[in-house]
Structure formats: C-alpha cells, structure tokens
C-alpha cells in the first residue's frame, strides 16, 4: 500500500479524531477513521448493470468517517455536509425505504435541499439493513462524524457508494465482524439496490473496495472475477512519445441532482434489458436473464436489425464499450497511454450518442476537456446526468489544462461556473487506494 496515498494530512485526521473523542467521551486513541475513496471509471461506462466488463480506479479524495464505540446499541452520526443528527439503535430491524419515495408530511413546505439533509442518514440505516439481511448480529453502536471531500458531493464520483462502504466498515469493526471485500461489495449493493431502490450495478463499490494505488481495476460484473492491472514503470517505457507522469483532472459542472430522483438512469437500464430480451428471444433463448452480457456478440450482429432505434443505440453502446474495455486494459498494461486515452474519449462519445446521457453542460465540459493542452483522454463521470467530467492529462501540463478548462467553461455556462469556487472548479488528482480502517 502506497505510503503517499490519501489521506496524508495528519492534522486533518487528528482534528477528526479530536471531534469524535469529544462526541463519544472517549480517549482520542480509541477513535478509528474509515477511509473510503471516490472512484472514476475510465472505461466500462453504463455496462456494469448488464454484466459487462468494467475498469475503474480510486482517487486521492473521498469520504472520511471517524468513529468510536458508543458503549451501547446506539448509533449517533453527525455530518460535515448536512445538518442534524442521525440516531437509532443498531439492533432495530431496518426496512427498505426508497429515497425517491420518502416524503415526510412535516416537510411539505421546506425545500428539497432540507429534505435531502434529513435523508442523509439513510445510508447508515441501509448499512445496518444490509448486514442484518445476511444474518449478521449487530449489538454495538458507534458514535461517528462523516465528511466528504470539499465540493465533490453529487459529482458523479460515486460518493454514495463510498458513504455506504464507510458505514459498513465502521459497523463491522465495532461488532468484530470479519467480512471480505467481495462480501462487502454485495452488502453495498443491497444498500443501493434494495434499501434505496437504485438499479445500478456493482462497479462503484467494487472499485472502492478492491483498488490499489496506481492500478487499473478490471472486473467482469457477470462472474465477479477481477484483476488489478499495473502499468509499466516510467523507466520501462519503450515508446518515448508516451506520457510519462500523468494526473487525473476532475472538472465540475455545477449540476447537482440526486440519482434516485432522476428517471433517466433507471429508464436506460430498462431499455438495455428490453434490448437483451428481444435479442435473446430472436435467437430462441427464452430462459436466460434479459441482460446484454447473456447475448453473444454474433447473436447481436445477426439480430440487431430487429431493435427499434433507441434500443439499438443502447445495445451498440454495450457491445462497443465492452470491446473498448478489453483494448484499454491491454493498452494500460503496455504503457500505451495515448491509445488508452483515445478509447476513453471514444467511450465518452458513445455515452452521449448511443447511451444518450449527459446534459448540455456536461457535454460542453467534455468537449472542452478534449481540447485542453496535455489531455489525452476525457469523458464524463458517473451516470452523466449531473456532476463532473474526468480527463487523463500529462502531469507537467495539468495546471495549464485546468486553467484552460475553467476559462472555457465560464464562457459557455457562466451561471453554473459562477457557483463553483475557482479552487474546486477543476481539481488535479492522483490515483488512490482501497477503502480501509485506519
């Protein structure tokens, strides 16, 4: 595990431990901190829910959850982003409650932002639900303080999955549960799919739990098989024209909307399943689950003409993206970063044209990044309906590229750009490590 990985700010960690020690009335030495990083998906966008193969890596930004044993069955959580206090018993039986359907009558007249603040505790309850649903006995509560990286809420970096993983690790640590990373992938899926009602796949939590510094994590979402792919060290590069040191740019759009309240994501998933069912039945298969990974490429080629226009686009994105992942993993392993970057840009284009996601500001941001100096690959992150775009950039040109993106985005989206601080509008990041308890 790389020693330079986030979090490297000892003062920040000490401040969090001090806060929790006062909340829980314990010595600072008894406080633990969960590190749960955000993730990016360079290749493999929007195909995890179809059992496709995806690639991902974590960033040196993410969620920190300081916690200590509460000395009882009580869970008490404060947030650095949201107001209020989450408080419940860890042995309460939790029932699924889809965030998109939550409506407290006493909140009818308050803004959606306040309602979101009241709902932020659902992830802690969801973690308890997931652990309970698989027969784990929880009796020890925690007192905790959770905070995310400044300015990166709702940014398309899977902060929700990072939050869910953080709560899982804290509750498991407190209750002496030994849970493997692959088991926790399933537990976080339960939080997102069953408890919150979001129809996403397992890529986000897999990246957060399995990644390693400076590696590309590649996972087959159908078989759950994965591998960590290292790129050659700088001295091993044989092609001098390839970028040596690289950085990751995160360019924020200023658009924020909770995924569960946007019907676009779940609609795309349903369209993929409909396309799969048509293709499978056209080949005489009426038994296989209607997901596109169950459709052989030759079956797709033989019967794709039977798909109406929208479904044809969704299927084309799946099959072309799966191929881009295969080529991208090979390029990364060989140090061919320019080839890797071209595939990322092509992925972004397919997400726009075939998967048809990405609002106008995100598409504009993507196009600006592609033109930025030193950038050799760009796409938007997350589901594409909000958040940020990512880019791989040559390290020595990262600052120049960030400045270029800030200026150009301000020209096309002055209102949204003005809502983002100059310091956080475009962040220069490096790869991170997996989620863990410090």
C-alpha positions in Angstrom: 0.0 0.0 0.0 1.5 3.3 -1.1 2.5 5.5 1.8 1.9 8.6 -0.2 -1.8 7.8 -0.7 -4.6 9.9 0.7 -5.2 10.8 3.4 -1.7 12.2 4.0 -2.9 15.2 6.1 -2.1 14.2 9.7 -3.6 17.4 11.0 -7.0 16.6 9.3 -7.1 13.2 10.8 -6.1 14.4 14.2 -8.9 17.0 14.1 -11.5 14.4 13.2 -10.3 12.1 16.0 -10.5 15.0 18.4 -14.1 15.8 17.4 -15.2 12.2 17.7 -13.5 11.7 21.1 -15.5 14.6 22.5 -18.7 13.4 20.9 -18.2 9.9 22.4 -16.5 10.9 25.6 -13.5 8.6 24.9 -9.8 9.0 24.6 -8.6 10.1 21.1 -6.6 6.8 20.8 -9.9 4.9 20.8 -11.1 6.7 17.7 -10.7 4.9 14.3 -11.1 6.5 10.9 -12.6 4.8 7.8 -11.1 6.0 4.5 -13.5 5.4 1.6 -12.2 6.9 -1.6 -14.2 8.2 -4.6 -13.8 6.4 -7.9 -13.6 7.0 -11.6 -14.5 4.7 -14.4 -12.2 5.4 -17.3 -13.8 2.6 -19.5 -16.9 0.5 -18.9 -19.5 3.2 -18.5 -23.1 2.1 -18.1 -22.5 -1.6 -18.7 -22.0 -3.0 -15.2 -25.8 -3.4 -14.7 -25.7 -5.6 -17.8 -23.0 -7.9 -16.5 -20.3 -6.2 -18.7 -16.6 -5.8 -18.0 -15.6 -2.5 -16.4 -12.4 -0.7 -15.4 -12.1 1.7 -12.5 -9.6 3.3 -10.1 -9.9 5.3 -6.9 -8.8 8.8 -6.3 -6.9 10.6 -3.6 -10.2 12.2 -2.5 -13.2 10.7 -0.7 -15.1 10.0 2.5 -13.7 10.1 6.0 -15.7 8.6 8.8 -14.3 9.0 12.3 -16.0 6.7 14.8 -15.7 5.2 18.3 -17.8 2.6 20.1 -20.8 4.2 21.7 -20.8 1.8 24.7 -24.4 0.8 23.9 -26.6 -0.2 20.9 -27.0 3.4 19.9 -25.7 4.8 16.6 -25.2 8.6 16.6 -23.8 10.3 13.4 -23.0 13.9 12.6 -22.1 15.1 9.2 -19.7 17.7 7.9 -22.0 18.4 4.9 -25.5 18.2 6.3 -27.3 19.5 9.3 -28.9 17.5 12.1 -28.1 14.2 13.9 -28.8 10.6 12.8 -29.7 8.5 15.8 -31.1 5.0 16.0 -30.4 1.6 17.6 -28.1 -0.8 15.8 -30.4 -3.7 16.6 -33.5 -2.0 15.2 -35.0 -4.0 12.3 -34.5 -1.8 9.2 -37.0 -1.9 6.3 -36.2 -0.8 2.7 -37.2 2.7 2.0 -36.5 4.1 -1.4 -35.2 7.6 -1.1 -37.2 8.7 -4.2 -40.4 7.9 -2.3 -39.6 9.3 1.1 -41.9 12.1 1.9 -42.3 13.3 5.5 -45.6 15.3 5.7 -44.0 17.7 8.2 -41.5 18.7 5.4 -44.1 19.6 2.8 -43.2 23.3 2.9 -39.5 23.1 3.1 -37.0 23.0 0.3 -35.8 19.8 -1.4 -32.3 20.7 0.0 -33.6 20.4 3.5 -35.4 17.1 2.7 -32.1 15.8 1.4 -30.4 16.8 4.6 -33.0 14.8 6.5 -32.5 11.8 4.3 -28.7 11.6 4.5 -28.9 9.2 7.4 -30.5 6.6 5.2 -27.0 5.3 4.3 -26.2 4.4 7.9 -29.5 2.7 8.3 -29.0 1.0 4.9 -25.7 -0.5 6.1 -27.5 -2.0 9.1 -30.2 -3.3 6.8 -27.6 -5.0 4.5 -25.7 -6.6 7.4 -28.9 -7.8 9.1 -30.3 -9.2 5.9 -27.5 -11.7 5.7 -27.8 -12.8 9.3 -25.1 -10.7 11.0 -25.7 -10.0 14.6 -25.2 -6.3 15.5 -25.3 -5.2 19.1 -22.6 -2.5 19.4 -23.3 1.0 18.2 -21.0 3.7 17.1 -20.6 7.5 17.5 -19.3 9.0 14.3 -18.6 12.1 12.3 -18.6 11.8 8.5 -17.4 14.2 5.9 -16.6 14.2 2.2 -14.1 16.0 0.0 -15.0 19.7 -0.2 -17.1 20.5 -3.2 -17.4 16.9 -4.6 -20.9 16.0 -3.3 -23.2 14.9 -6.2 -20.2 15.0 -8.6 -20.6 11.6 -10.3 -17.7 10.0 -8.4 -19.9 7.5 -6.5 -19.8 9.4 -3.2 -23.0 7.5 -2.3 -21.2 4.1 -2.7 -18.2 5.5 -0.7 -20.6 6.5 2.1 -22.2 3.1 2.2 -18.9 1.3 2.3 -17.7 3.6 5.1 -20.6 2.8 7.3 -20.3 -0.9 6.6 -16.6 -1.0 7.6 -17.2 1.0 10.7 -20.1 -1.2 11.9 -18.2 -4.4 11.1 -15.2 -3.1 13.0 -17.3 -2.2 16.0 -19.1 -5.6 16.0 -16.0 -7.7 15.4 -17.3 -9.0 12.1 -14.7 -10.3 9.6 -16.1 -9.5 6.2 -14.2 -9.9 2.9 -14.1 -7.1 0.3 -16.1 -9.2 -2.1 -18.8 -9.7 0.6 -18.9 -6.0 1.2 -19.4 -5.4 -2.5 -22.7 -7.4 -2.1 -23.6 -5.6 1.1 -23.2 -2.2 -0.5 -25.2 -3.4 -3.5 -28.0 -4.3 -1.0 -27.9 -0.7 0.3 -28.2 0.8 -3.1 -30.5 -1.7 -4.9 -32.8 -3.0 -2.1 -32.7 -0.3 0.6 -32.6 2.8 -1.6 -34.2 1.5 -4.8 -31.4 2.4 -7.3 -31.0 0.0 -10.2 -27.2 0.3 -10.5 -24.6 -2.4 -10.8 -21.6 -3.3 -8.7 -18.8 -1.3 -10.4 -18.7 1.6 -7.9 -18.3 -0.4 -4.7 -16.0 -2.9 -6.4 -13.6 -0.1 -7.3 -13.8 1.4 -3.8 -13.1 -1.9 -2.1 -10.7 -3.7 -4.5 -8.5 -0.9 -6.0 -4.8 -0.5 -5.4 -2.7 2.7 -5.8 -1.7 3.3 -9.5 -3.6 0.2 -10.7 -6.5 -0.2 -13.1 -9.1 -2.5 -11.6 -10.8 -4.6 -14.2 -13.9 -6.6 -13.3 -16.3 -8.9 -15.1 -19.6 -7.9 -13.5 -21.3 -11.1 -14.5 -18.8 -13.5 -13.0 -17.4 -11.1 -10.4 -13.9 -12.1 -11.4 -11.5 -9.2 -11.2 -7.8 -8.3 -11.6 -5.5 -5.4 -10.8 -3.6 -4.2 -13.9 -0.3 -2.4 -13.2 1.1 -0.1 -15.9 4.9 -0.2 -16.6 7.1 1.9 -14.5 8.4 5.1 -16.2 11.9 3.6 -16.8 10.3 0.5 -18.5 8.6 2.6 -21.2 10.0 1.7 -24.6 8.0 4.3 -26.6 9.4 7.7 -25.8 6.3 9.5 -27.2 4.1 8.1 -24.5 3.2 10.3 -21.5 5.5 9.5 -18.5 3.8 11.0 -15.5 0.1 11.6 -15.5 -2.6 13.2 -13.4 -6.4 13.0 -13.4 -8.5 16.1 -13.9 -11.9 16.5 -12.4 -13.9 19.3 -13.9 -17.1 20.1 -12.1 -20.2 21.2 -14.0 -22.1 22.7 -11.1 -25.1 20.5 -11.8 -26.3 18.6 -8.7 -29.2 16.2 -8.6 -29.8 13.0 -6.6 -29.6 10.0 -8.9 -32.7 8.3 -7.4 -34.8 11.4 -8.3 -33.8 11.4 -12.0 -35.8 8.8 -14.0 -33.2 8.9 -16.8 -30.8 6.4 -15.2 -33.4 3.7 -14.4 -35.0 4.2 -17.8 -31.7 3.4 -19.6 -31.3 0.2 -17.5 -34.8 -0.9 -18.5 -34.1 -0.2 -22.2 -30.9 -2.3 -22.0 -32.9 -5.2 -20.6 -35.6 -4.8 -23.2 -33.0 -4.9 -26.0 -31.5 -8.0 -24.4 -34.8 -9.8 -24.2 -35.6 -9.1 -27.9 -32.1 -10.4 -29.0 -32.3 -13.5 -26.8 -35.8 -14.4 -28.0 -34.8 -13.8 -31.6 -32.1 -16.5 -31.1 -34.5 -18.9 -29.5 -33.4 -18.4 -25.9 -36.5 -17.7 -23.6 -34.8 -18.7 -20.3 -31.7 -16.5 -19.9 -31.9 -13.4 -17.8 -32.5 -10.4 -20.1 -29.2 -8.7 -19.7 -26.9 -7.9 -22.6 -24.0 -10.0 -21.2 -26.1 -13.0 -21.9 -26.3 -12.1 -25.6 -23.3 -13.4 -27.6 -21.8 -10.9 -30.0 -22.7 -13.0 -33.0 -26.3 -13.1 -31.9 -26.3 -9.3 -31.6 -24.8 -8.9 -35.1 -27.4 -11.3 -36.6 -30.5 -9.8 -34.9 -29.7 -6.1 -34.1 -31.8 -5.0 -37.1 -34.8 -6.1 -35.0 -34.3 -3.5 -32.4 -36.1 -0.1 -32.7 -33.8 2.9 -32.8 -33.4 3.7 -29.1 -32.9 0.0 -28.1 -30.4 -0.4 -30.9 -28.3 2.5 -29.6 -28.3 1.1 -26.1 -27.1 -2.3 -27.3 -24.5 -0.7 -29.6 -23.1 1.2 -26.6 -22.9 -2.0 -24.5 -21.1 -4.1 -27.1 -18.7 -1.4 -28.3 -17.9 -0.3 -24.7 -17.2 -3.9 -23.7 -14.7 -4.0 -26.6 -13.1 -0.7 -25.5 -12.5 -2.1 -22.0 -10.6 -5.1 -23.4 -8.5 -2.9 -25.6 -8.0 -0.3 -22.9 -6.8 -2.8 -20.3 -4.2 -4.1 -22.8 -3.1 -0.5 -23.6 -2.7 0.4 -19.9 -0.7 -2.8 -19.2 1.7 -2.0 -22.1 2.1 1.7 -21.1 0.3 2.9 -24.3 -1.4 5.7 -22.6 -2.3 7.6 -25.7 -4.2 4.6 -27.0 -5.8 4.3 -23.6 -6.8 7.9 -23.7 -8.3 7.7 -27.2 -10.5 4.9 -26.0 -11.7 6.9 -23.1 -12.7 9.8 -25.4 -14.5 7.3 -27.7 -16.3 6.0 -24.6 -17.4 9.5 -23.7 -18.7 10.0 -27.3 -20.7 6.7 -27.2 -22.2 7.6 -23.9 -23.5 10.8 -25.5 -24.6 9.4 -28.8 -25.6 5.8 -28.1 -26.5 5.7 -24.4 -27.8 9.3 -24.7 -26.9 10.5 -21.3 -25.2 13.7 -20.3 -26.9 17.1 -20.0 -25.8 20.0 -22.2 -23.3 21.4 -19.6 -21.6 18.1 -19.2 -21.3 17.6 -22.9 -19.8 21.1 -23.3 -17.4 20.3 -20.5 -16.4 17.0 -22.2 -15.7 18.8 -25.4 -13.6 21.5 -23.7 -11.5 18.8 -21.9 -10.8 17.0 -25.2 -9.3 20.3 -26.5 -7.3 21.1 -23.3 -3.5 21.1 -23.5 -1.9 17.8 -22.4 -5.2 15.9 -22.2 -5.1 12.6 -23.9 -8.5 11.2 -22.9 -11.7 12.5 -21.4 -15.3 11.5 -20.6 -18.0 12.5 -18.1 -18.1 10.6 -14.9 -21.0 8.9 -13.1 -24.3 8.5 -14.8 -23.8 11.5 -17.0 -26.9 13.4 -15.7 -25.0 15.7 -13.3 -21.6 16.1 -11.7 -18.2 16.2 -13.4 -16.1 15.1 -16.3 -12.7 13.4 -15.9 -9.6 13.5 -18.0 -6.2 12.0 -18.0 -3.5 14.6 -18.6 0.3 14.8 -18.8 1.5 15.8 -15.4 3.6 18.8 -16.5 0.6 20.3 -18.3 -2.0 19.6 -15.6 -2.1 23.2 -14.3 -2.3 24.7 -17.7 -5.1 22.3 -18.7 -7.1 23.1 -15.5 -6.8 26.9 -16.2 -7.9 26.4 -19.8 -11.0 24.4 -18.8 -12.0 26.9 -16.1 -11.9 29.8 -18.6 -13.6 28.0 -21.5 -16.4 26.6 -19.3 -17.1 30.0 -17.9 -17.7 31.2 -21.4 -20.4 28.6 -22.2 -22.0 28.2 -18.8 -21.4 31.4 -16.8 -24.2 30.8 -14.3 -23.2 27.3 -13.4 -19.5 28.1 -13.4 -20.0 31.1 -11.1 -21.5 28.7 -8.5 -18.2 26.8 -8.2 -15.2 28.2 -6.4 -12.2 28.8 -8.6 -10.1 26.4 -6.4 -12.5 23.4 -6.8 -13.8 24.0 -10.4 -11.0 21.8 -11.8 -9.1 19.5 -9.4 -5.8 17.9 -10.1 -5.8 14.4 -8.6 -3.8 11.2 -8.4 -5.0 7.6 -8.1 -5.9 6.3 -4.6 -6.0 3.1 -2.7 -8.9 0.9 -1.4 -11.3 1.6 1.4 -9.9 0.7 4.8 -10.0 1.4 8.6 -7.0 3.4 9.9 
